[in-house]
Amino acid sequence: MKKTFLLALMLGFGFLGFSQKYAIINTRYILDQMPDYKTAQKQLDDIATGWQRDIDGKQAELDKMYKDYEAEQVMLSDDLKKKREDQLFNKEKELRDLQRKRFGFEGDLFKKRQELVKPIQDKVYNAVQKIAVQRGYDFVLDKSEGITIIFADPKLDKSEDVLKELGVKS
C-alpha cells in the first residue's frame, strides 16, 4: 500500500514537472561579470582592510599592555594591580566592541555592503524577473549558492541572457 501511494505520488509530481518551464542561472557568475559589482567589492575589501588594520594595531597595543603587566606584576601594589587590570579589561572590551561594530552582525561592513551591493543585486533580480516573464518560466533556479543541483543541462543556464539584459554583454 505504501509503495503504491509513493509511486503514485512520484508519478504525479513527475507529470507536474513536465508542464512547468524553468531555467537555471548562476548569480555568482553574473555578478562577477558586472563591472559595477567588481568596483563595489573592491571598495568593500579596501574598507574592511583599513578597519582590520586599525583593529590589529589596537590588538598589538593590548598585547603589549598585557606583557608589560606580566613583567611588572610582582612589583606592583594591590591597588596598582587592580588599576592595571581594570585598564586591561576596559581596553579589551573596547577592542571587542570595535570588532563587533565593524564586522559584527548588521555592523558597519554589513551596512556598507547593503549600500554598495544591494542595488546591483536588485538590478540582477529585475533582469531575471523580466526574462522569466517574457519567456514564460515558472521557475528560475540559482545554482551559485545554497541550492544543490546534481545535474543541469547547460542549455538551461540563462546567465548570459541576464548579462545581455543588464547591458554587460552583447
Secondary structure, 3 states (H helix, E strand, C coil): CHHHHHHHHHHHHHHHHHCCCEEEECHHHHHHHCHHHHHHHHHHHHHHHHHHHHHHHHHHHHHHHHHHHHHHHHHCCHHHHHHHHHHHHHHHHHHHHHHHHHHCCCCHHHHHHHHHHHHHHHHHHHHHHHHHHHHCCCEEEECCCCCCCCCCCHHHECHHHHHHHHCCCC
